[in-house]
């Protein structure tokens, strides 16, 4: 179909005049576009493609008990996983029980999504803005070559044993930035927005491999049975040999979570005896709060949704949702009124503008105003 035919079908769909055959044609076109743009997440059968095509909004109630108090909390679930904005038509698709198309709300200003970028601080205090740095060698610290590849990631290469253990490098992402680094030992790390990781330039030498994380990162640790890999982050210590896992340890989150995708890790409270730690198997997640460590079974793919390019909200309150948006879009959030009775569930691509994300969240009857980089949220 050409653009004019697609727009005509969209208009008929929006007015409720589309035939069953036209709906199937539109769905087929949409699935082809989804495959072109999201091939790695494309679902395999037509029923699932149909589900991916539409945003379904459900309204239900669930009782929540509190001491001396019972309150009904409306739960707004934005399901079916994908928001797709058609530039040629100006429509954002989601399907509710009446099968309506909602046109995009016009915001006075908009905010673009985040991008690849970070700042590298060398042991001598020199700072390098990686987003602006030319590809190739960035530094040579006592036998450790630091390069930026053609793909834009940071790579360390140990050329000699001259570097000292105290030669610490720190990689930091600001709000609206993510970055990938290959550490001196060959381990790969993806940093989420507003995060930092510190490590020795000698990470591939003898002794313990240890890094410090603030924020969130996904790790693929190079296996070395003789040299364990440790990550310290927000009151916890993680010990691994070679594995894949995600850590969410933002200072403003109520809990620190570690999610294991492959291998095995041990998670302990910092300062606690090793026997008090818990061992994770793939598909398990540890949660550290002021009350201690807990273990649960999860779908680990949900924890690395950010790395794959989308937000994955799991019955989250508005403040939790806004913390994620604030980091990625580099915005300040201001609340007006009580929003404690709203839960959001669903998936939204991270490569969309802020206004497109807010259009979906408006399904929960929330109002938004963007002023510069301030987002005002109200019921």
PyMOL commands that set and color helices and strands:
alter all, ss='L'
color gray80, all
select helices_A, chain A and resi 3-14+20-37+39-41+46-53+274-276+300-303+305-308+318-329+354-364
alter helices_A, ss='H'
color red, helices_A
select strands_A, chain A and resi 56-66+69-79+85-86+91-92+102-103+115-116+119-121+127-129+136-141+144-148+154-158+168-173+177-182+188-191+195-200+209-220+229-233+236-240+244-249+256-262+264-269+278-281+284-289+292-297+310-317+332-336+343-349+367-371+374-378
alter strands_A, ss='S'
color yellow, strands_A
deselect
rebuild
show_as cartoon
